[in-house]
């Protein structure tokens, strides 16, 4: 076997121009035959014996591309850089060529493994898609079967319903026929009984004397008189009961009015509607546009009417002094437009603490807390909100 070489050479052109451009080469010729083919005055910097010059040259070109300026404009084997460093790389790659080749093999094997994995994944994906398609087909077929079964069931149900209706009709017809038969039998029995009675009566009439007949007539007259008296008594009792019911209704109305006059009640300041329940006045306020306005109500603003209606009267006197509501005379219906919030605030739980949710002031009585919210805190809060809105709009 002839020896193989790799070499590093600087050609005459680059020596003259003093450029650090060098060429990597390979040779399978003996000794310096390949080197002598270069122009004279070219410098052979390095020549190394190797087993496979083709593989070694490829590895040298790959490493030189990463480290030095690759002069493709001159040729694929030409590089610009420090020749001493290039010589070191020659020896390093020559000495570690086996490891480099093994590393490349490992990387190729890795890439092949990755490709195989990808292929397996693709195959699996394809299988999954095919399985999905099969499942979809099966679902479609199942849905079609379901629909067909449902149709069959519906038709069977309809047929059964028709049969049941027909059976019910037949049963009704039979019952009617039986009833008619029973009625006919009853009529026949009644006829027979009447005939028997007539015959018996005729016998009795023939047997009873005239005197007995007179006595019977007298007894009949007496019974009629008794019945008439009983009817009169019943009518009198009915009249008395009706009068009592009327009196009870009137007394209930009087009791209710007394309760309203002597105890706590609510009064609409717009139409003077009165009630002893807060829920009733709330319902009334919700339809306040429909109530008839009195002449006195024109002396109050809508906000004043709302607050005076929501706070109860006690012992014929209102617990809110009307002077306390003078600040609401020209309030431009600020509270009226928020009456839904106000109504919820007026429902105070007896079990909870009586504290104002706006200023945290505590009270002993629920009426005092209501009065405080209605006349003071609620209006001040709404007024502040309106000011902020006006500032924002401006």
Short mmCIF file of the C-alpha atoms (twelve columns), coordinates in Angstrom:
data_MODEL
# 
_entry.id   MODEL 
# 
loop_
_atom_site.group_PDB 
_atom_site.id 
_atom_site.type_symbol 
_atom_site.label_atom_id 
_atom_site.label_alt_id 
_atom_site.label_comp_id 
_atom_site.label_asym_id 
_atom_site.label_seq_id 
_atom_site.Cartn_x 
_atom_site.Cartn_y 
_atom_site.Cartn_z 
_atom_site.pdbx_PDB_model_num 
ATOM 1   C CA . UNK A 1   0.000    0.000  0.000  1 
ATOM 2   C CA . UNK A 2   1.304    3.486  -0.958 1 
ATOM 3   C CA . UNK A 3   1.438    6.125  1.775  1 
ATOM 4   C CA . UNK A 4   -1.251   8.838  2.000  1 
ATOM 5   C CA . UNK A 5   -0.599   12.407 3.070  1 
ATOM 6   C CA . UNK A 6   -2.335   15.611 4.099  1 
ATOM 7   C CA . UNK A 7   -0.417   18.859 3.902  1 
ATOM 8   C CA . UNK A 8   -0.528   22.613 4.503  1 
ATOM 9   C CA . UNK A 9   1.085    24.836 1.859  1 
ATOM 10  C CA . UNK A 10  1.444    28.557 1.075  1 
ATOM 11  C CA . UNK A 11  1.546    29.165 -2.657 1 
ATOM 12  C CA . UNK A 12  3.994    31.527 -4.336 1 
ATOM 13  C CA . UNK A 13  1.314    34.145 -5.143 1 
ATOM 14  C CA . UNK A 14  0.434    34.705 -1.476 1 
ATOM 15  C CA . UNK A 15  4.125    34.760 -0.437 1 
ATOM 16  C CA . UNK A 16  4.720    37.617 -2.890 1 
ATOM 17  C CA . UNK A 17  1.663    39.546 -1.706 1 
ATOM 18  C CA . UNK A 18  2.579    38.668 1.929  1 
ATOM 19  C CA . UNK A 19  -0.985   37.405 2.607  1 
ATOM 20  C CA . UNK A 20  -1.580   34.771 5.277  1 
ATOM 21  C CA . UNK A 21  -3.545   32.528 2.926  1 
ATOM 22  C CA . UNK A 22  -2.881   28.799 3.100  1 
ATOM 23  C CA . UNK A 23  -4.175   25.714 1.305  1 
ATOM 24  C CA . UNK A 24  -5.141   22.313 2.741  1 
ATOM 25  C CA . UNK A 25  -4.319   19.403 0.422  1 
ATOM 26  C CA . UNK A 26  -4.186   15.628 0.236  1 
ATOM 27  C CA . UNK A 27  -2.058   13.231 -1.769 1 
ATOM 28  C CA . UNK A 28  -1.865   9.512  -2.486 1 
ATOM 29  C CA . UNK A 29  1.354    9.908  -4.556 1 
ATOM 30  C CA . UNK A 30  4.789    8.858  -3.277 1 
ATOM 31  C CA . UNK A 31  6.952    11.332 -1.371 1 
ATOM 32  C CA . UNK A 32  6.742    14.921 -2.719 1 
ATOM 33  C CA . UNK A 33  5.395    14.255 -6.200 1 
ATOM 34  C CA . UNK A 34  2.186    16.249 -5.506 1 
ATOM 35  C CA . UNK A 35  4.111    19.092 -3.808 1 
ATOM 36  C CA . UNK A 36  6.462    19.458 -6.781 1 
ATOM 37  C CA . UNK A 37  3.451    20.146 -8.988 1 
ATOM 38  C CA . UNK A 38  2.860    23.506 -7.192 1 
ATOM 39  C CA . UNK A 39  4.617    26.656 -8.536 1 
ATOM 40  C CA . UNK A 40  8.250    27.078 -7.525 1 
ATOM 41  C CA . UNK A 41  9.055    29.087 -4.394 1 
ATOM 42  C CA . UNK A 42  5.832    27.740 -2.737 1 
ATOM 43  C CA . UNK A 43  6.326    26.856 0.982  1 
ATOM 44  C CA . UNK A 44  5.388    23.423 2.331  1 
ATOM 45  C CA . UNK A 45  4.551    24.165 5.957  1 
ATOM 46  C CA . UNK A 46  3.428    20.674 7.012  1 
ATOM 47  C CA . UNK A 47  2.968    17.181 5.549  1 
ATOM 48  C CA . UNK A 48  1.576    14.304 7.703  1 
ATOM 49  C CA . UNK A 49  1.242    10.609 6.875  1 
ATOM 50  C CA . UNK A 50  -2.265   9.200  7.463  1 
ATOM 51  C CA . UNK A 51  -4.394   6.114  6.777  1 
ATOM 52  C CA . UNK A 52  -7.261   7.820  4.960  1 
ATOM 53  C CA . UNK A 53  -6.409   11.231 3.503  1 
ATOM 54  C CA . UNK A 54  -9.962   11.770 2.158  1 
ATOM 55  C CA . UNK A 55  -11.634  11.593 5.616  1 
ATOM 56  C CA . UNK A 56  -8.858   13.575 7.308  1 
ATOM 57  C CA . UNK A 57  -9.014   16.367 4.693  1 
ATOM 58  C CA . UNK A 58  -12.813  16.644 5.141  1 
ATOM 59  C CA . UNK A 59  -12.480  16.952 8.929  1 
ATOM 60  C CA . UNK A 60  -9.702   19.552 8.543  1 
ATOM 61  C CA . UNK A 61  -11.871  21.674 6.197  1 
ATOM 62  C CA . UNK A 62  -14.851  21.445 8.600  1 
ATOM 63  C CA . UNK A 63  -12.778  22.588 11.623 1 
ATOM 64  C CA . UNK A 64  -10.967  25.330 9.609  1 
ATOM 65  C CA . UNK A 65  -14.313  26.748 8.446  1 
ATOM 66  C CA . UNK A 66  -15.278  27.311 12.098 1 
ATOM 67  C CA . UNK A 67  -11.914  28.864 13.134 1 
ATOM 68  C CA . UNK A 68  -10.474  30.772 10.144 1 
ATOM 69  C CA . UNK A 69  -11.587  32.949 7.271  1 
ATOM 70  C CA . UNK A 70  -12.739  30.595 4.510  1 
ATOM 71  C CA . UNK A 71  -11.590  32.016 1.151  1 
ATOM 72  C CA . UNK A 72  -14.204  30.463 -1.113 1 
ATOM 73  C CA . UNK A 73  -13.427  33.144 -3.703 1 
ATOM 74  C CA . UNK A 74  -10.086  31.357 -4.293 1 
ATOM 75  C CA . UNK A 75  -11.112  27.752 -3.630 1 
ATOM 76  C CA . UNK A 76  -12.765  25.431 -1.099 1 
ATOM 77  C CA . UNK A 77  -9.371   24.426 0.462  1 
ATOM 78  C CA . UNK A 78  -8.042   27.993 0.998  1 
ATOM 79  C CA . UNK A 79  -8.084   29.645 4.448  1 
ATOM 80  C CA . UNK A 80  -6.726   32.895 5.871  1 
ATOM 81  C CA . UNK A 81  -5.270   33.004 9.376  1 
ATOM 82  C CA . UNK A 82  -2.344   32.110 11.666 1 
ATOM 83  C CA . UNK A 83  -0.419   29.187 10.124 1 
ATOM 84  C CA . UNK A 84  1.085    28.091 13.475 1 
ATOM 85  C CA . UNK A 85  -2.377   27.667 14.919 1 
ATOM 86  C CA . UNK A 86  -3.383   25.809 11.743 1 
ATOM 87  C CA . UNK A 87  -0.430   23.378 12.251 1 
ATOM 88  C CA . UNK A 88  -1.591   22.715 15.823 1 
ATOM 89  C CA . UNK A 89  -5.092   21.953 14.521 1 
ATOM 90  C CA . UNK A 90  -3.589   19.574 11.943 1 
ATOM 91  C CA . UNK A 91  -1.913   17.546 14.669 1 
ATOM 92  C CA . UNK A 92  -4.946   17.686 16.974 1 
ATOM 93  C CA . UNK A 93  -7.365   16.437 14.278 1 
ATOM 94  C CA . UNK A 94  -4.821   13.832 13.051 1 
ATOM 95  C CA . UNK A 95  -4.426   12.438 16.568 1 
ATOM 96  C CA . UNK A 96  -8.184   12.522 17.397 1 
ATOM 97  C CA . UNK A 97  -9.562   11.510 14.004 1 
ATOM 98  C CA . UNK A 98  -10.914  8.205  15.365 1 
ATOM 99  C CA . UNK A 99  -12.799  9.952  18.169 1 
ATOM 100 C CA . UNK A 100 -14.184  12.537 15.736 1 
ATOM 101 C CA . UNK A 101 -15.365  9.818  13.340 1 
ATOM 102 C CA . UNK A 102 -16.951  7.901  16.233 1 
ATOM 103 C CA . UNK A 103 -18.634  11.095 17.442 1 
ATOM 104 C CA . UNK A 104 -20.039  11.725 13.962 1 
ATOM 105 C CA . UNK A 105 -21.260  8.145  13.803 1 
ATOM 106 C CA . UNK A 106 -22.952  8.564  17.193 1 
ATOM 107 C CA . UNK A 107 -24.557  11.805 16.056 1 
ATOM 108 C CA . UNK A 108 -25.736  10.163 12.838 1 
ATOM 109 C CA . UNK A 109 -27.125  7.292  14.863 1 
ATOM 110 C CA . UNK A 110 -28.830  9.815  17.139 1 
ATOM 111 C CA . UNK A 111 -30.344  11.617 14.206 1 
ATOM 112 C CA . UNK A 112 -31.489  8.298  12.818 1 
ATOM 113 C CA . UNK A 113 -33.005  7.402  16.182 1 
ATOM 114 C CA . UNK A 114 -34.768  10.751 16.272 1 
ATOM 115 C CA . UNK A 115 -35.984  10.201 12.738 1 
ATOM 116 C CA . UNK A 116 -37.165  6.741  13.704 1 
ATOM 117 C CA . UNK A 117 -38.962  8.217  16.715 1 
ATOM 118 C CA . UNK A 118 -40.573  10.854 14.554 1 
ATOM 119 C CA . UNK A 119 -41.595  8.175  12.085 1 
ATOM 120 C CA . UNK A 120 -43.038  6.125  14.935 1 
ATOM 121 C CA . UNK A 121 -44.876  9.190  16.207 1 
ATOM 122 C CA . UNK A 122 -46.246  9.900  12.750 1 
ATOM 123 C CA . UNK A 123 -47.284  6.269  12.402 1 
ATOM 124 C CA . UNK A 124 -48.929  6.422  15.819 1 
ATOM 125 C CA . UNK A 125 -50.632  9.692  14.897 1 
ATOM 126 C CA . UNK A 126 -51.861  8.138  11.680 1 
ATOM 127 C CA . UNK A 127 -53.124  5.122  13.627 1 
ATOM 128 C CA . UNK A 128 -54.838  7.392  16.152 1 
ATOM 129 C CA . UNK A 129 -56.445  9.398  13.359 1 
ATOM 130 C CA . UNK A 130 -57.608  6.200  11.690 1 
ATOM 131 C CA . UNK A 131 -58.986  4.993  15.017 1 
ATOM 132 C CA . UNK A 132 -60.723  8.342  15.483 1 
ATOM 133 C CA . UNK A 133 -62.199  8.052  12.019 1 
ATOM 134 C CA . UNK A 134 -63.416  4.568  12.849 1 
ATOM 135 C CA . UNK A 135 -64.881  5.829  16.120 1 
ATOM 136 C CA . UNK A 136 -66.599  8.678  14.290 1 
ATOM 137 C CA . UNK A 137 -68.018  6.222  11.792 1 
ATOM 138 C CA . UNK A 138 -69.169  3.981  14.608 1 
ATOM 139 C CA . UNK A 139 -70.713  6.980  16.387 1 
ATOM 140 C CA . UNK A 140 -72.508  8.005  13.216 1 
ATOM 141 C CA . UNK A 141 -73.754  4.475  12.717 1 
ATOM 142 C CA . UNK A 142 -74.771  4.310  16.365 1 
ATOM 143 C CA . UNK A 143 -76.590  7.643  16.092 1 
ATOM 144 C CA . UNK A 144 -78.371  6.407  12.960 1 
ATOM 145 C CA . UNK A 145 -79.329  3.209  14.786 1 
ATOM 146 C CA . UNK A 146 -80.502  5.328  17.729 1 
ATOM 147 C CA . UNK A 147 -82.674  7.447  15.478 1 
ATOM 148 C CA . UNK A 148 -84.133  4.359  13.851 1 
ATOM 149 C CA . UNK A 149 -84.811  2.803  17.249 1 
ATOM 150 C CA . UNK A 150 -86.392  6.016  18.463 1 
ATOM 151 C CA . UNK A 151 -88.591  6.131  15.396 1 
ATOM 152 C CA . UNK A 152 -89.630  2.528  15.995 1 
ATOM 153 C CA . UNK A 153 -90.321  3.264  19.659 1 
ATOM 154 C CA . UNK A 154 -92.340  6.363  18.769 1 
ATOM 155 C CA . UNK A 155 -94.380  4.440  16.226 1 
ATOM 156 C CA . UNK A 156 -94.927  1.625  18.736 1 
ATOM 157 C CA . UNK A 157 -95.956  4.147  21.400 1 
ATOM 158 C CA . UNK A 158 -98.386  5.767  19.004 1 
ATOM 159 C CA . UNK A 159 -99.827  2.372  18.094 1 
ATOM 160 C CA . UNK A 160 -100.134 1.465  21.785 1 
ATOM 161 C CA . UNK A 161 -101.815 4.802  22.513 1 
ATOM 162 C CA . UNK A 162 -104.278 4.191  19.691 1 
ATOM 163 C CA . UNK A 163 -104.992 0.696  21.008 1 
ATOM 164 C CA . UNK A 164 -105.473 2.062  24.531 1 
ATOM 165 C CA . UNK A 165 -107.830 4.747  23.256 1 
ATOM 166 C CA . UNK A 166 -109.827 2.156  21.347 1 
ATOM 167 C CA . UNK A 167 -109.995 -0.081 24.435 1 
ATOM 168 C CA . UNK A 168 -111.100 2.867  26.582 1 
ATOM 169 C CA . UNK A 169 -113.776 3.758  24.026 1 
ATOM 170 C CA . UNK A 170 -115.014 0.178  23.990 1 
ATOM 171 C CA . UNK A 171 -115.058 0.082  27.809 1 
ATOM 172 C CA . UNK A 172 -116.993 3.393  27.914 1 
ATOM 173 C CA . UNK A 173 -119.497 2.061  25.379 1 
ATOM 174 C CA . UNK A 174 -119.934 -1.111 27.455 1 
ATOM 175 C CA . UNK A 175 -120.405 0.936  30.648 1 
ATOM 176 C CA . UNK A 176 -122.982 3.112  28.929 1 
ATOM 177 C CA . UNK A 177 -124.791 0.032  27.728 1 
ATOM 178 C CA . UNK A 178 -124.717 -1.422 31.253 1 
ATOM 179 C CA . UNK A 179 -126.025 1.850  32.678 1 
ATOM 180 C CA . UNK A 180 -128.848 1.883  30.189 1 
ATOM 181 C CA . UNK A 181 -129.714 -1.676 31.096 1 
ATOM 182 C CA . UNK A 182 -129.670 -0.795 34.811 1 
ATOM 183 C CA . UNK A 183 -131.876 2.255  34.186 1 
ATOM 184 C CA . UNK A 184 -134.332 0.159  32.185 1 
ATOM 185 C CA . UNK A 185 -134.406 -2.438 34.932 1 
ATOM 186 C CA . UNK A 186 -135.001 0.304  37.533 1 
ATOM 187 C CA . UNK A 187 -137.848 1.713  35.506 1 
ATOM 188 C CA . UNK A 188 -139.412 -1.727 35.182 1 
ATOM 189 C CA . UNK A 189 -139.075 -2.287 38.939 1 
ATOM 190 C CA . UNK A 190 -140.618 1.104  39.636 1 
ATOM 191 C CA . UNK A 191 -143.521 0.247  37.377 1 
ATOM 192 C CA . UNK A 192 -144.028 -3.051 39.185 1 
ATOM 193 C CA . UNK A 193 -143.800 -1.322 42.593 1 
ATOM 194 C CA . UNK A 194 -146.268 1.351  41.528 1 
ATOM 195 C CA . UNK A 195 -148.697 -1.238 40.313 1 
ATOM 196 C CA . UNK A 196 -148.387 -3.144 43.590 1 
ATOM 197 C CA . UNK A 197 -148.887 0.062  45.578 1 
ATOM 198 C CA . UNK A 198 -151.928 0.962  43.556 1 
ATOM 199 C CA . UNK A 199 -153.460 -2.430 44.181 1 
ATOM 200 C CA . UNK A 200 -152.717 -2.189 47.926 1 
ATOM 201 C CA . UNK A 201 -154.134 1.298  48.130 1 
ATOM 202 C CA . UNK A 202 -157.264 0.201  46.371 1 
ATOM 203 C CA . UNK A 203 -157.629 -2.620 48.884 1 
ATOM 204 C CA . UNK A 204 -157.074 -0.209 51.784 1 
ATOM 205 C CA . UNK A 205 -159.529 2.287  50.402 1 
ATOM 206 C CA . UNK A 206 -162.106 -0.357 50.123 1 
ATOM 207 C CA . UNK A 207 -161.419 -1.624 53.652 1 
ATOM 208 C CA . UNK A 208 -161.043 1.736  55.479 1 
ATOM 209 C CA . UNK A 209 -164.134 3.498  56.391 1 
ATOM 210 C CA . UNK A 210 -165.010 7.083  55.706 1 
ATOM 211 C CA . UNK A 211 -164.288 8.114  59.294 1 
ATOM 212 C CA . UNK A 212 -160.790 6.837  59.164 1 
ATOM 213 C CA . UNK A 213 -160.297 8.746  55.937 1 
ATOM 214 C CA . UNK A 214 -161.353 11.970 57.652 1 
ATOM 215 C CA . UNK A 215 -158.946 11.367 60.521 1 
ATOM 216 C CA . UNK A 216 -156.145 10.851 58.052 1 
ATOM 217 C CA . UNK A 217 -157.006 14.106 56.298 1 
ATOM 218 C CA . UNK A 218 -156.921 15.964 59.635 1 
ATOM 219 C CA . UNK A 219 -153.510 14.565 60.463 1 
ATOM 220 C CA . UNK A 220 -152.212 15.618 57.045 1 
ATOM 221 C CA . UNK A 221 -153.447 19.169 57.616 1 
ATOM 222 C CA . UNK A 222 -151.741 19.286 61.013 1 
ATOM 223 C CA . UNK A 223 -148.432 18.144 59.531 1 
ATOM 224 C CA . UNK A 224 -148.633 20.822 56.808 1 
ATOM 225 C CA . UNK A 225 -149.143 23.488 59.465 1 
ATOM 226 C CA . UNK A 226 -146.155 22.183 61.430 1 
ATOM 227 C CA . UNK A 227 -143.954 22.282 58.320 1 
ATOM 228 C CA . UNK A 228 -144.975 25.855 57.574 1 
ATOM 229 C CA . UNK A 229 -144.097 26.916 61.126 1 
ATOM 230 C CA . UNK A 230 -140.710 25.191 60.852 1 
ATOM 231 C CA . UNK A 231 -139.976 26.977 57.562 1 
ATOM 232 C CA . UNK A 232 -140.786 30.327 59.200 1 
ATOM 233 C CA . UNK A 233 -138.449 29.549 62.112 1 
ATOM 234 C CA . UNK A 234 -135.634 28.592 59.698 1 
ATOM 235 C CA . UNK A 235 -136.051 31.819 57.703 1 
ATOM 236 C CA . UNK A 236 -135.934 33.878 60.915 1 
ATOM 237 C CA . UNK A 237 -132.709 32.107 62.014 1 
ATOM 238 C CA . UNK A 238 -131.094 32.771 58.590 1 
ATOM 239 C CA . UNK A 239 -131.953 36.451 58.813 1 
ATOM 240 C CA . UNK A 240 -130.450 36.682 62.293 1 
ATOM 241 C CA . UNK A 241 -127.217 34.989 61.094 1 
ATOM 242 C CA . UNK A 242 -126.911 37.409 58.141 1 
ATOM 243 C CA . UNK A 243 -127.371 40.391 60.459 1 
ATOM 244 C CA . UNK A 244 -124.694 38.982 62.808 1 
ATOM 245 C CA . UNK A 245 -122.172 38.569 59.949 1 
ATOM 246 C CA . UNK A 246 -122.772 42.160 58.850 1 
ATOM 247 C CA . UNK A 247 -122.243 43.397 62.387 1 
ATOM 248 C CA . UNK A 248 -119.001 41.356 62.689 1 
ATOM 249 C CA . UNK A 249 -117.634 42.914 59.485 1 
ATOM 250 C CA . UNK A 250 -118.499 46.398 60.707 1 
ATOM 251 C CA . UNK A 251 -116.846 45.772 64.082 1 
ATOM 252 C CA . UNK A 252 -113.678 44.472 62.348 1 
ATOM 253 C CA . UNK A 253 -113.470 47.667 60.302 1 
ATOM 254 C CA . UNK A 254 -113.951 49.722 63.472 1 
ATOM 255 C CA . UNK A 255 -111.232 47.689 65.276 1 
ATOM 256 C CA . UNK A 256 -108.817 48.190 62.364 1 
ATOM 257 C CA . UNK A 257 -109.474 51.928 62.320 1 
ATOM 258 C CA . UNK A 258 -108.956 52.083 66.079 1 
ATOM 259 C CA . UNK A 259 -105.664 50.187 65.684 1 
ATOM 260 C CA . UNK A 260 -104.547 52.694 63.071 1 
ATOM 261 C CA . UNK A 261 -105.632 55.657 65.224 1 
ATOM 262 C CA . UNK A 262 -104.139 54.464 68.514 1 
ATOM 263 C CA . UNK A 263 -101.005 52.598 67.318 1 
ATOM 264 C CA . UNK A 264 -98.199  52.714 64.742 1 
ATOM 265 C CA . UNK A 265 -99.294  53.116 61.100 1 
ATOM 266 C CA . UNK A 266 -98.058  54.478 57.746 1 
ATOM 267 C CA . UNK A 267 -99.738  57.209 55.669 1 
ATOM 268 C CA . UNK A 268 -99.069  58.242 52.069 1 
ATOM 269 C CA . UNK A 269 -98.513  62.012 52.101 1 
ATOM 270 C CA . UNK A 270 -99.625  62.184 48.484 1 
ATOM 271 C CA . UNK A 271 -103.125 60.673 48.744 1 
ATOM 272 C CA . UNK A 272 -103.608 60.004 52.538 1 
ATOM 273 C CA . UNK A 273 -103.693 56.215 52.054 1 
ATOM 274 C CA . UNK A 274 -103.249 54.497 55.460 1 
ATOM 275 C CA . UNK A 275 -101.952 51.073 56.484 1 
ATOM 276 C CA . UNK A 276 -100.465 49.409 59.566 1 
ATOM 277 C CA . UNK A 277 -97.921  47.377 57.532 1 
ATOM 278 C CA . UNK A 278 -94.633  48.580 56.086 1 
ATOM 279 C CA . UNK A 279 -94.924  46.087 53.163 1 
ATOM 280 C CA . UNK A 280 -98.263  47.663 52.132 1 
ATOM 281 C CA . UNK A 281 -96.866  51.196 52.061 1 
ATOM 282 C CA . UNK A 282 -93.881  49.931 49.984 1 
ATOM 283 C CA . UNK A 283 -96.273  48.388 47.438 1 
ATOM 284 C CA . UNK A 284 -98.258  51.611 47.402 1 
ATOM 285 C CA . UNK A 285 -95.101  53.729 46.835 1 
ATOM 286 C CA . UNK A 286 -94.128  51.537 43.908 1 
ATOM 287 C CA . UNK A 287 -97.394  52.551 42.179 1 
ATOM 288 C CA . UNK A 288 -97.507  56.094 43.647 1 
ATOM 289 C CA . UNK A 289 -98.060  57.637 40.192 1 
ATOM 290 C CA . UNK A 290 -101.516 56.101 40.143 1 
ATOM 291 C CA . UNK A 291 -102.736 57.493 43.495 1 
ATOM 292 C CA . UNK A 292 -104.841 60.672 43.604 1 
ATOM 293 C CA . UNK A 293 -102.930 63.720 44.774 1 
ATOM 294 C CA . UNK A 294 -104.510 65.877 47.521 1 
ATOM 295 C CA . UNK A 295 -104.251 69.650 47.727 1 
ATOM 296 C CA . UNK A 296 -102.028 69.433 50.809 1 
ATOM 297 C CA . UNK A 297 -99.446  67.283 48.962 1 
ATOM 298 C CA . UNK A 298 -98.550  70.240 46.701 1 
ATOM 299 C CA . UNK A 299 -96.925  71.862 49.758 1 
ATOM 300 C CA . UNK A 300 -94.264  69.094 49.774 1 
ATOM 301 C CA . UNK A 301 -91.571  68.035 47.321 1 
ATOM 302 C CA . UNK A 302 -91.508  64.448 46.014 1 
ATOM 303 C CA . UNK A 303 -88.562  63.634 48.337 1 
ATOM 304 C CA . UNK A 304 -90.457  64.980 51.361 1 
ATOM 305 C CA . UNK A 305 -93.557  62.963 50.419 1 
ATOM 306 C CA . UNK A 306 -91.447  59.795 50.101 1 
ATOM 307 C CA . UNK A 307 -89.760  60.168 53.520 1 
ATOM 308 C CA . UNK A 308 -92.978  61.220 55.350 1 
ATOM 309 C CA . UNK A 309 -94.724  58.181 53.829 1 
ATOM 310 C CA . UNK A 310 -91.974  55.735 54.782 1 
ATOM 311 C CA . UNK A 311 -91.734  56.851 58.436 1 
ATOM 312 C CA . UNK A 312 -94.642  55.697 60.654 1 
ATOM 313 C CA . UNK A 313 -97.185  57.792 62.558 1 
ATOM 314 C CA . UNK A 314 -97.588  56.974 66.275 1 
ATOM 315 C CA . UNK A 315 -100.609 57.989 68.384 1 
ATOM 316 C CA . UNK A 316 -101.994 60.343 65.714 1 
ATOM 317 C CA . UNK A 317 -98.679  62.229 65.504 1 
ATOM 318 C CA . UNK A 318 -95.817  61.855 63.092 1 
ATOM 319 C CA . UNK A 319 -92.486  61.144 64.756 1 
ATOM 320 C CA . UNK A 320 -90.580  63.266 62.198 1 
ATOM 321 C CA . UNK A 321 -90.812  67.023 62.623 1 
ATOM 322 C CA . UNK A 322 -91.605  68.546 59.205 1 
ATOM 323 C CA . UNK A 323 -89.076  71.322 59.903 1 
ATOM 324 C CA . UNK A 324 -86.380  68.651 59.788 1 
ATOM 325 C CA . UNK A 325 -87.221  68.108 56.104 1 
ATOM 326 C CA . UNK A 326 -86.984  71.740 54.953 1 
ATOM 327 C CA . UNK A 327 -83.609  70.946 53.371 1 
ATOM 328 C CA . UNK A 328 -85.462  68.569 50.991 1 
ATOM 329 C CA . UNK A 329 -87.873  71.209 49.702 1 
ATOM 330 C CA . UNK A 330 -85.680  71.944 46.667 1 
ATOM 331 C CA . UNK A 331 -83.863  68.628 46.401 1 
ATOM 332 C CA . UNK A 332 -84.847  68.058 42.740 1 
ATOM 333 C CA . UNK A 333 -86.025  64.477 43.427 1 
ATOM 334 C CA . UNK A 334 -82.564  63.259 44.452 1 
ATOM 335 C CA . UNK A 335 -83.968  60.658 46.858 1 
ATOM 336 C CA . UNK A 336 -86.937  59.710 44.690 1 
ATOM 337 C CA . UNK A 337 -84.692  58.317 41.950 1 
ATOM 338 C CA . UNK A 338 -82.929  56.102 44.535 1 
ATOM 339 C CA . UNK A 339 -86.068  54.925 46.348 1 
ATOM 340 C CA . UNK A 340 -85.206  51.248 45.752 1 
ATOM 341 C CA . UNK A 341 -82.029  51.616 47.866 1 
ATOM 342 C CA . UNK A 342 -83.906  53.594 50.510 1 
ATOM 343 C CA . UNK A 343 -86.613  50.929 50.841 1 
ATOM 344 C CA . UNK A 344 -84.008  48.242 51.543 1 
ATOM 345 C CA . UNK A 345 -82.355  50.466 54.185 1 
ATOM 346 C CA . UNK A 346 -85.694  50.907 55.969 1 
ATOM 347 C CA . UNK A 347 -85.990  47.126 56.542 1 
ATOM 348 C CA . UNK A 348 -83.966  46.788 59.778 1 
ATOM 349 C CA . UNK A 349 -83.470  43.423 61.464 1 
ATOM 350 C CA . UNK A 350 -84.448  43.484 65.152 1 
ATOM 351 C CA . UNK A 351 -81.737  40.963 66.057 1 
ATOM 352 C CA . UNK A 352 -78.852  42.987 64.591 1 
ATOM 353 C CA . UNK A 353 -77.174  46.071 66.071 1 
ATOM 354 C CA . UNK A 354 -78.928  49.353 65.251 1 
ATOM 355 C CA . UNK A 355 -75.971  51.076 63.547 1 
ATOM 356 C CA . UNK A 356 -76.078  53.538 60.623 1 
ATOM 357 C CA . UNK A 357 -74.233  52.047 57.641 1 
ATOM 358 C CA . UNK A 358 -73.083  55.538 56.521 1 
ATOM 359 C CA . UNK A 359 -71.794  57.244 59.690 1 
ATOM 360 C CA . UNK A 360 -71.598  54.208 62.098 1 
ATOM 361 C CA . UNK A 361 -73.711  55.976 64.711 1 
ATOM 362 C CA . UNK A 362 -75.460  53.559 67.106 1 
ATOM 363 C CA . UNK A 363 -79.098  53.833 68.275 1 
ATOM 364 C CA . UNK A 364 -81.266  52.130 70.878 1 
ATOM 365 C CA . UNK A 365 -84.550  52.111 68.911 1 
ATOM 366 C CA . UNK A 366 -85.211  51.055 65.321 1 
ATOM 367 C CA . UNK A 367 -87.435  54.125 64.763 1 
ATOM 368 C CA . UNK A 368 -84.585  56.436 65.795 1 
ATOM 369 C CA . UNK A 369 -82.219  54.743 63.339 1 
ATOM 370 C CA . UNK A 370 -84.833  54.987 60.530 1 
ATOM 371 C CA . UNK A 371 -85.394  58.660 61.317 1 
ATOM 372 C CA . UNK A 372 -81.634  59.328 61.235 1 
ATOM 373 C CA . UNK A 373 -81.193  57.563 57.828 1 
ATOM 374 C CA . UNK A 374 -84.264  59.178 56.225 1 
ATOM 375 C CA . UNK A 375 -83.683  62.763 57.377 1 
ATOM 376 C CA . UNK A 376 -79.911  62.976 57.392 1 
ATOM 377 C CA . UNK A 377 -77.352  60.401 56.138 1 
ATOM 378 C CA . UNK A 378 -79.044  59.057 52.994 1 
ATOM 379 C CA . UNK A 379 -79.670  62.534 51.541 1 
ATOM 380 C CA . UNK A 380 -76.108  63.740 52.345 1 
ATOM 381 C CA . UNK A 381 -74.610  60.688 50.625 1 
ATOM 382 C CA . UNK A 382 -76.702  61.191 47.458 1 
ATOM 383 C CA . UNK A 383 -75.889  64.912 47.405 1 
ATOM 384 C CA . UNK A 384 -72.140  64.152 47.485 1 
ATOM 385 C CA . UNK A 385 -72.512  61.608 44.659 1 
ATOM 386 C CA . UNK A 386 -74.400  64.184 42.530 1 
ATOM 387 C CA . UNK A 387 -71.680  66.792 43.113 1 
ATOM 388 C CA . UNK A 388 -68.996  64.355 42.003 1 
ATOM 389 C CA . UNK A 389 -71.008  63.478 38.875 1 
ATOM 390 C CA . UNK A 390 -71.499  67.169 38.023 1 
ATOM 391 C CA . UNK A 391 -67.763  67.866 38.454 1 
ATOM 392 C CA . UNK A 392 -66.914  64.925 36.222 1 
ATOM 393 C CA . UNK A 393 -69.374  66.047 33.515 1 
ATOM 394 C CA . UNK A 394 -68.047  69.626 33.611 1 
# 
